[in-house]
Amino acid sequence: MQRAKQAAQAAGSAAKKTSDAVMAGLKALWAATHTLVLAIAAGGTVAGLVVVIVCMIALVIGSGFGIFFAAEPAGDGMSLADAITQLNGEYQDRLEEIENDHPHDRLAITSNDGSYAIAWQDVLAVFAARTSGAENGAPVAYLDEANLERLRQIMWDMNKITWEVETQTHEVETTPATDTTADATAATTGEDFGTRTASASERSGGEGTPASTTSGADDPSTDNSDENEDDPATTTVTETVLILTLHHKTAEEMREEYRFNPRQNEYLTLLSAEDAAPLWADLLGGFAMGELGGEILAPGSDTTLADGALQWPLPVAGTITSPQGYRTDPITGETSYHSGTDIAVPEGTPILAAADGTVTIANALDSWGGSYGYYVKIDHGGGLTTLYAHCSSICVTAGQQVTAGQVIAYVGQTGRATGPHLHFEVQGLA
């Protein structure tokens, strides 16, 4: 392994390879490796091929591109999927620790780039470039304790968390709960465990039990009459809000912060190149992404949303367990803001794009995702975006063009949820 690393470094300093040439070689090696595995499984004579491919693999493993061979554990090391799962858990534990240490009525989550998930591709590219490209670099295909610690440090350097606590008071209109017997139903019908922020200006999200006084109605948890049960009530809400801010740094920012040497810069440039996307998809997509991307399914109901701009985001009808807006919580009887519409359907139900657009966020790796879990966000143009949260898996990637009715993910209960459902959020409409 050490000799392979030295050979790769010597080759890297002897001649500059272009991004296209390197990525073409990696793709050829990737294909050849799979061919070798199939040939061996079939009992073929592959002695010459073995020699060539093993030499190629040795050179690649000693470089930053060795990260593409970290999918499987080696020796006492762990797989890349296990490493990401462990570090995701540590990140979520830290967020929960902050929540527990600061009493609050409501949690609001914001970020500097509009995303609530860890951009693992960027983290891994920086890790591979920094680790293997250093003067005394180490291979990154082998995730032992030392490499796990390096990956952990980079993950935290690129994903900092700050927080503040403030008191907010405002008047809202609330809609009484439609099911006053649902004190235990949310866990089976799939309600968000808390609320999410609909826009940066609302600064609302997380679970909430705010203090409130209600005018125009009696106790909101009491059903006084059939005649007035659907009438909105005006409520003064005073609540303590814990505001978490997620600060994400890009790979380019880390290039400057870590003061990369020429070899590290070259590795990072090649790993971040557009041509590397298929390799990242092969490495990262296999354990989190679905299989029906591109398939178009007809919705199971005629429901259209936003005055016809959007279609129903599921192939079947579902039960709306929580509408968007301030509401009287059916369990606590308190007033809280819910930034989307929760639709209860069985786990694994395909989720459909509500309109044509471009995928801007496709979080298939961070199972917490700022309480959204695995989620997809689509830009439909004209300031209109939709978000699909708590997925069990997703099958699109950021930058992908999608069509209305296309399968983009599957219903689950990742993130802050108590049951399988789709949290469907619409932003940008007046």
C-alpha positions in Angstrom: 0.0 0.0 0.0 2.8 2.4 0.9 4.7 1.6 -2.3 1.5 2.1 -4.3 1.0 5.5 -2.6 4.6 6.6 -3.4 4.3 5.5 -7.0 1.0 7.4 -7.4 2.6 10.5 -5.9 5.6 10.2 -8.1 3.5 9.8 -11.2 1.4 12.8 -10.2 4.4 15.1 -9.9 6.0 13.8 -13.1 3.2 14.7 -15.4 0.0 16.8 -15.2 -3.1 14.8 -16.2 -6.1 16.5 -17.4 -9.5 16.0 -15.7 -11.0 14.3 -18.7 -8.1 11.8 -19.1 -8.0 10.9 -15.4 -11.7 10.5 -15.1 -11.8 8.4 -18.3 -9.1 6.2 -16.9 -11.0 5.8 -13.6 -14.2 4.9 -15.4 -12.3 2.3 -17.5 -10.8 0.9 -14.3 -14.2 0.8 -12.7 -15.7 -1.1 -15.6 -12.7 -3.4 -15.8 -12.9 -4.2 -12.1 -16.6 -5.2 -12.5 -15.7 -7.3 -15.5 -13.0 -9.0 -13.6 -15.3 -9.9 -10.7 -17.9 -11.3 -13.2 -15.2 -13.2 -15.1 -13.9 -14.8 -11.9 -17.4 -15.7 -10.8 -18.0 -17.4 -14.1 -14.7 -19.4 -13.8 -13.0 -17.7 -16.8 -9.3 -17.6 -17.5 -8.3 -14.0 -16.5 -4.7 -14.3 -15.4 -3.4 -11.5 -17.6 -6.4 -9.2 -16.8 -5.8 -9.8 -13.1 -2.2 -8.5 -13.3 -3.1 -5.4 -15.3 -6.1 -4.5 -13.1 -4.3 -5.1 -9.8 -1.5 -2.8 -10.9 -4.0 -0.1 -11.9 -5.9 -0.5 -8.6 -2.7 -0.2 -6.6 -1.9 3.2 -8.2 -5.4 4.5 -7.7 -5.7 3.3 -4.1 -2.5 5.3 -3.3 -4.1 8.5 -4.6 -7.1 10.6 -3.7 -9.2 8.4 -6.0 -8.8 5.6 -3.6 -12.0 6.9 -1.9 -14.0 5.2 -4.7 -12.8 1.9 -3.4 -13.8 2.5 0.2 -17.3 1.0 -0.2 -16.3 -2.3 1.4 -14.5 -2.7 4.8 -10.8 -3.9 4.7 -9.1 -5.6 7.6 -10.2 -4.0 10.8 -11.5 -1.0 8.9 -15.2 -0.1 8.2 -17.2 0.6 5.1 -17.8 4.1 3.9 -21.6 3.6 4.5 -20.9 2.6 8.1 -18.6 5.6 8.6 -21.2 8.0 7.3 -23.9 6.4 9.4 -21.8 6.8 12.5 -20.8 10.4 11.9 -24.4 11.3 11.0 -25.4 9.9 14.4 -22.8 12.0 16.1 -24.0 15.1 14.3 -27.6 14.5 15.3 -26.6 13.7 18.9 -24.9 17.1 19.1 -28.0 18.9 17.8 -30.2 17.1 20.3 -27.7 17.9 23.1 -28.1 21.6 22.2 -31.9 21.3 22.3 -31.8 19.5 25.6 -29.4 22.1 27.2 -31.6 25.1 26.2 -35.2 25.0 27.3 -37.6 26.3 24.6 -41.1 26.2 23.3 -40.2 26.0 19.6 -37.2 25.0 17.6 -36.2 27.0 14.4 -33.6 25.8 12.0 -31.9 27.9 9.4 -28.8 27.4 7.3 -26.4 29.6 5.3 -27.1 27.8 2.0 -30.7 26.7 2.2 -29.8 23.1 2.9 -30.3 21.3 6.2 -28.2 18.2 5.3 -24.5 17.4 5.3 -23.1 17.5 1.7 -21.2 14.3 2.1 -19.8 14.3 -1.4 -18.0 17.6 -0.7 -16.8 16.3 2.7 -15.4 13.1 1.2 -13.7 15.0 -1.7 -12.0 17.2 0.8 -11.1 14.3 3.0 -9.6 12.3 0.1 -7.6 15.2 -1.3 -6.3 16.4 2.1 -5.4 12.9 3.4 -3.8 11.3 0.3 -2.3 14.5 -1.1 -0.4 15.4 2.1 3.4 15.1 2.1 3.1 12.0 4.3 -0.3 11.1 3.1 -2.3 8.0 3.8 -4.5 5.9 1.5 -8.2 6.7 1.8 -9.6 3.4 0.6 -9.0 2.0 4.0 -11.2 3.5 6.7 -9.4 2.6 9.9 -9.7 4.6 13.2 -7.1 7.2 12.0 -8.9 7.9 8.8 -12.2 7.9 10.6 -10.9 10.6 12.9 -9.6 12.6 10.0 -13.0 12.3 8.3 -14.8 13.3 11.5 -12.6 16.5 11.9 -13.3 17.5 8.3 -17.1 16.9 8.7 -17.2 19.2 11.7 -15.0 21.8 10.1 -17.4 21.9 7.2 -20.7 21.7 9.2 -20.6 24.1 12.2 -23.6 24.8 14.4 -24.5 28.0 16.3 -27.6 28.8 18.3 -29.4 31.6 20.1 -32.6 31.8 22.3 -35.1 34.6 21.9 -38.7 35.4 23.0 -41.3 36.1 20.3 -44.9 37.3 20.6 -47.3 37.6 17.7 -51.0 37.3 16.8 -52.0 34.3 14.6 -55.2 32.7 13.3 -55.5 29.0 14.2 -57.6 26.2 12.8 -59.0 23.9 15.5 -58.0 20.3 15.4 -60.3 18.2 13.2 -59.8 15.0 15.2 -60.1 15.6 18.9 -59.7 11.9 19.7 -56.3 11.6 18.0 -54.3 11.7 21.2 -52.5 8.6 20.1 -53.2 8.6 16.4 -50.3 10.6 15.2 -47.9 7.8 15.6 -49.8 5.6 13.2 -51.1 8.2 10.7 -47.7 9.8 10.4 -47.5 13.4 11.8 -44.4 15.4 12.1 -43.1 15.2 15.6 -42.5 18.9 15.4 -42.8 21.8 13.1 -40.5 23.1 10.3 -39.6 26.5 9.0 -41.5 27.6 5.9 -39.3 30.5 5.2 -36.3 32.3 6.7 -38.5 35.2 7.7 -40.9 33.0 9.8 -38.0 31.5 11.7 -40.2 28.7 12.9 -39.7 24.9 13.2 -39.0 22.1 15.5 -41.3 20.8 18.2 -43.3 23.4 20.0 -45.6 23.8 23.0 -45.8 27.6 23.2 -47.8 29.5 25.8 -50.9 31.2 24.2 -54.1 32.9 24.9 -57.1 32.5 22.6 -59.9 35.0 21.7 -63.0 34.2 19.7 -63.2 30.6 21.0 -63.1 28.6 24.2 -60.3 26.1 25.1 -59.1 24.9 21.7 -59.0 21.3 22.8 -62.7 21.4 23.6 -65.4 20.8 20.9 -68.1 23.3 21.9 -70.4 23.0 18.9 -70.6 21.6 15.4 -71.5 25.0 14.1 -68.3 26.8 15.1 -65.7 23.9 15.1 -64.1 25.0 11.8 -64.1 28.7 12.5 -60.6 30.2 12.9 -59.7 31.8 16.2 -57.3 34.7 16.9 -54.5 33.7 19.3 -51.6 35.7 20.9 -48.6 33.4 21.0 -45.6 34.1 23.3 -42.9 31.5 23.0 -39.3 30.9 23.7 -37.6 30.0 20.4 -34.3 28.1 20.1 -32.8 29.1 16.7 -30.2 26.7 15.4 -28.1 27.9 12.4 -26.2 25.4 10.3 -23.1 26.8 8.7 -22.0 24.7 5.7 -18.7 25.3 4.0 -18.0 24.3 0.4 -15.1 22.2 -0.9 -13.6 25.4 -2.5 -13.7 27.2 0.9 -11.9 24.3 2.5 -9.2 24.4 -0.2 -8.3 27.9 1.1 -8.8 27.2 4.8 -6.6 24.1 4.8 -4.0 25.7 2.5 -3.8 22.8 0.1 -0.5 22.0 -1.6 -0.4 21.5 -5.4 -1.1 17.8 -5.2 -4.1 18.3 -2.8 -5.4 21.0 -5.1 -5.2 18.7 -8.1 -6.9 15.9 -6.4 -9.7 18.1 -5.1 -10.2 19.6 -8.6 -10.5 16.2 -10.2 -12.7 14.8 -7.5 -15.1 17.8 -7.8 -15.2 17.7 -11.6 -18.5 17.0 -13.3 -17.1 13.9 -14.9 -16.7 12.4 -11.4 -20.4 12.5 -10.7 -21.1 8.9 -12.0 -18.4 7.5 -9.7 -19.8 9.4 -6.7 -23.3 8.2 -7.6 -22.0 4.6 -7.7 -20.2 5.0 -4.4 -22.8 7.0 -2.4 -26.1 6.2 -4.1 -26.2 2.5 -3.7 -27.2 2.4 -0.1 -29.6 5.3 0.0 -31.2 5.8 -3.4 -34.3 4.1 -4.9 -34.6 2.3 -8.2 -37.5 4.0 -10.1 -35.9 7.3 -11.0 -37.3 8.5 -14.3 -40.5 6.5 -14.2 -43.7 8.5 -14.6 -46.7 7.6 -12.5 -50.2 9.1 -12.7 -51.5 10.5 -9.4 -54.2 8.4 -7.8 -56.6 11.4 -7.4 -57.5 14.5 -9.4 -56.3 16.8 -6.7 -54.3 19.8 -8.0 -52.6 22.4 -5.8 -51.7 26.1 -6.0 -54.5 26.9 -8.5 -53.4 24.2 -10.8 -49.7 24.9 -10.8 -48.9 21.7 -8.9 -50.3 18.2 -9.0 -50.9 15.8 -6.2 -47.4 14.4 -5.2 -48.4 10.8 -4.8 -49.9 8.1 -7.0 -52.6 7.4 -4.5 -55.0 9.4 -2.3 -53.8 9.9 1.3 -55.1 11.3 4.6 -54.0 14.8 5.4 -53.1 14.6 9.1 -51.7 18.1 9.5 -52.3 21.1 7.2 -50.0 24.0 6.7 -50.3 27.0 9.0 -50.8 27.8 12.7 -53.0 25.2 14.2 -54.3 23.9 17.5 -52.3 20.8 18.1 -54.6 17.8 18.3 -52.4 16.2 21.0 -51.2 19.1 23.2 -54.1 21.6 22.6 -51.4 24.3 22.1 -50.8 26.6 19.1 -47.8 25.8 16.9 -46.8 26.5 13.3 -46.6 23.7 10.7 -44.8 24.7 7.5 -46.1 21.9 5.2 -48.9 19.4 4.6 -48.5 16.0 6.1 -50.1 13.2 4.0 -50.2 9.7 5.6 -49.6 6.9 3.2 -47.9 3.5 3.6 -44.1 3.4 3.8 -42.5 2.8 0.4 -45.2 4.7 -1.6 -43.6 6.5 -4.5 -43.4 10.3 -4.2 -44.0 12.2 -7.4 -42.6 15.6 -8.6 -45.5 18.0 -8.4 -44.4 19.9 -11.5 -41.6 20.1 -14.0 -38.4 21.6 -12.5 -34.8 21.2 -11.4 -33.7 19.3 -8.3 -31.8 21.7 -6.1 -31.3 19.5 -3.0 -31.3 15.7 -2.9 -30.3 14.6 0.6 -30.0 10.8 0.5 -27.2 10.5 3.1 -28.0 12.6 6.2 -30.9 10.7 7.8 -31.6 13.6 10.1 -31.5 16.4 7.5 -32.4 19.2 9.8 -35.4 17.1 11.0 -36.6 16.6 7.4 -34.7 13.3 7.1 -34.0 12.3 3.6 -35.6 15.0 1.4 -35.8 16.4 -2.1 -36.3 20.1 -3.0 -37.3 21.1 -6.6 -37.2 24.6 -8.2 -40.1 25.0 -10.6 -39.1 28.5 -11.7 -40.7 31.9 -11.0 -39.8 31.6 -7.3 -41.9 28.5 -6.8 -40.3 25.5 -5.0 -41.5 22.3 -3.5 -40.0 20.1 -0.8 -40.7 16.4 0.0 -39.5 15.2 3.4 -39.1 12.2 5.7 -38.4 9.9 2.7 -37.1 6.3 3.1 -34.9 6.8 0.1 -34.5 9.1 -2.9 -33.8 8.4 -6.6 -32.8 11.7 -8.0 -29.7 13.9 -7.8 -29.1 17.6 -7.4 -29.1 19.4 -10.8 -31.4 16.7 -12.4 -34.3 17.9 -14.5 -37.5 16.2 -13.5 -41.0 16.0 -15.0 -44.4 16.3 -13.3 -45.4 12.9 -12.1 -41.8 11.5 -12.1 -40.8 9.3 -9.2 -38.3 11.2 -7.1 -38.4 9.4 -3.7 -40.3 7.0 -1.5 -42.4 7.6 1.6 -40.7 6.9 4.9 -40.3 8.3 8.4 -36.7 9.6 8.6 -35.9 12.7 10.5 -38.3 14.1 13.1 -41.4 12.0 12.4 -43.5 9.4 14.3 -44.9 7.5 11.4 -44.6 7.0 7.6 -45.9 10.1 5.7 -45.0 12.7 3.2 -44.3 16.2 4.5 -45.1 18.3 1.4 -44.0 21.9 1.5 -44.7 24.7 -1.1 -42.7 27.9 -1.0 -42.8 31.0 -3.1 -46.6 31.5 -3.7 -48.2 34.6 -2.4 
